[in-house]
Amino acid sequence: MEKIHFGTSGFRGIVADTLTKTSIQKIAYAVCKKIKELKLNDIIVPVGYDNRFMGKEFAKWLIEVFAFENIKTLFFENPTPSPLIAYETKNREFGIHITASHNTYLYNGIKIFLKYGRETPEDFNKYFEKIANSIKDVKSLDYEIGIEKGLIKVTDNIEKYCDSLLSLVDVKRIKKRQPKILFNAMHGSSVDCFKYIVKKIGLKNFQIVKEEIDPYFEKKVTAPYVTNIQDQIKIMQSNNFDLGVALDGDGDRFTAISCKGEPFDCNYLSVVLIKYLIECGYDGDIVKNCALSQLIDIYANKNNLKVINAKVGFKNIAKEMLKNDNAILGIESNGMSLRKHIMQKDGLLLTVLFMDIISKTTNSLCEIVDNLKKELNYPSEVVEYAYPINEEKKEEINNLIFKDKKLPNLALKITKTSYDDGLKMYFEKNYWAVIRFSGNENVVRIFAEFPTKKMCNKIVKELEKFIDVNLKQ
């Protein structure tokens, strides 16, 4: 059996290969050992799972180890989005969700949360790896016996989490406006929460697509990338919807679609959200990673908000937010978090926030974004592509860029470089491009921001040639 390894966002493995009952229970034992070392007496650990293959069984196998170790768990017996478990961990010490986020259907995995709903940092993950890889035999207590002994409490309560989201927006305003929403669940585990939310608001004009469970996720990467939501875009273009939203398999990633069918990721949505938060009386610092639009920095600076840069991965965003009591918002290209809520990205949080944002104005989402671009006088398009690679190719790219420090010969002059998180190349007017390895998948990613999509893709083509990749995920 291969060694257990934690990536940027927990442990992920191919089912029946690196992810087995044995690996699940070894990780469970490692978490239990950490809990005991920290002397966390009478702890209750919330545990959930999403719609991936064997999710419920994996969760039960994990819980059975906790029961043997005499550590209580709160088991959500129906599929849940991972932010719900993060929220349940907000005022606890540990929480666990069985998910592989946006990986293909072949994968499942484990996300571990700590207080404030944040993902475990690197030192915790290294500890879990060390213990899980050193233990040979793990003991467990039968699930039903664990329930009888009061060590396992079973629940299906999603109301607490959903009501917390609604407390952050003007529900009366949304109900009065009655925006027409097209919600794409992407066969994920956010459906029940979305249905609860729209019922509580009294929203009548909504449609849900891809709500049925499909553990194969149409054999696609279960992420709201533009290539994966083309059918939703067509529905938006031919129907009178005010807003479309798409979430990934475990509900933390988010893409919004305007009434014209134009998709937006958080490179643009974050500026819209910052404007909304300022109008709602929020004031504080912004934490973002290195591969996000410069629009965020420009808008934040204009409004006297400090921008703090972090490495890619929401555990790194949360780390910076914890260090800075004044940080209110964490941003990555595929998700955002509010400190007032949890220190973890949450697609349903953004769903209710953007329902409120479009209920607050007569402008469409694309008009809001266009107006902000004009206001900031910074024409901007951001692209991101992922390229599957094997270990040999990864080593080759690593040697080229990070060992030999080679730079590409591009049509534009590179004004400076940074190796803090991958290779980031800067150009005139702070436009940029990034090459970095994913911490969760065997892919290398290329990002670019320039005034036009044509210019972005021209630079991307040159970078593809530089590292000799062309097959996109």
C-alpha positions, 0 to 999 in steps of 0.5 A: 500500500502506498504511503498516505499523503495530505495535499493542499486540502486534506487527503485524497485518493483513488477508491480501492487504490490509495483510498481504502477502509484501511487508509480511512481508519488509519487517518481516523486513528491519527486524528484520535491520537492528536485529540488525546495528545491535546487533552480535549476531554468530552469532545464531539466531532461532527462528521459528514460526507457528500455524494461521492461513491462509498461516502457513507460507508467511509464515514461509518468506518471512520466513526467506528475508530472514534467510537473504539477510542471513546471519542464521541461523534455527531454523524450527519446521516444524509449527504451534506456540503463540506461548509456545513461541517466546517460551520459545525466545527466553528466552535469545536476543535475538530470536524471531518468531511468525507469528500474529494472536492472537485476531483474526478469520480475515481477519487474520494478523501478526507477534509479535516476542520479545526476551530473557526471552520478552517482546514488543518494547517501543514503541521497537523497534516504532517502529524496525521501522515506520520501517525497514519503511516506508522500504525499497522493495526487499527481497532474499531467498534461496530457502528450500531454498538457505538450508537447504543453506547452513546458514542455516536449521535446521528442527525440530519439537522441542516437548519442551524447552518442554513439559518446562519447563512440567512442571518447574513443577508436581508431576507425581506429584500430578497423576498420582495425582489423575488429574483429568478435563480438557476441553481446548478448543484452539479450532482453535489450535496448542496441541494437540500440546503438550497431548498431549505434556504429558498423555502425559508426566504419564500422564493418562488422563482427558482430552478434546480438543475443536476440535483440527482445523485450521480457518483460519476459526475457525468465523468467530468471534473466536478467543478463549476469551470466554464467548460462544465457549465455550458448547458446551464449557460445556454439555459440562462441565455434563453430564459429570463433568469436574474442569476445563475449559480453553480457549485462543485460536488461538496459545495465550497466552490462557486461560479455565478452566471449573469442574465446574459449567460456570462460566467464569473469566477471570484476574480471578479465576484470578489470585487462586487462582494467587497463593494457590497460589504463596504455598503453594509458597513463592513471594514477590514483587511482582505486576504487573497492568494497570488493567482487572483485579479489585480482588480482586487488590490486596486479596489481595496486600495481605493477604499483604504483596505489592506490586502494580504497575500497568501499561498494558494489553498484555503488553509493558507488563507485561514492562517493569515486571517487568524494572524490578523484580527482585522481580516474580514474576507478570504478569497481564492478564484473558486471561493470566498469566506467571511470571517463572521461565518467560517474561515473556509470557502462556502458556495452556499454563503456566496449564493445567498450573498449574491441573491441579496446583491442582485436584489439590492440593485436594478443592474444585472451582474454583468453590468455591476462587473463592467461598471467596476472595471470602468470605475477602476480603469483596469481592463481585465480578463483572467484565465486559468487552465489545468494540465494533467501530468505524471511524476516524470513530467512534474520533475521535469517542470520542477527542474526547469522552473524551480531548480534551474530558474529558467524563464520563458522567452515571451512576447512581453517583457517580464519586469519581475518574478516571484517564487513564493508560490509557484512562478509568478511573472509580472509585466507592465501595469501589474499584469501577470502570469503564474505557473504552479503545481496543484497540491491536490491533483496531478496537474500543473496550472497556468494562470494569466491576467491581461486586458483581453482574453485574446492576450491571456491565451496568447501568453498561455500558449507561449507558457504551454510551449515553455513547459511542453504541455498542451492537453487541458483537463 
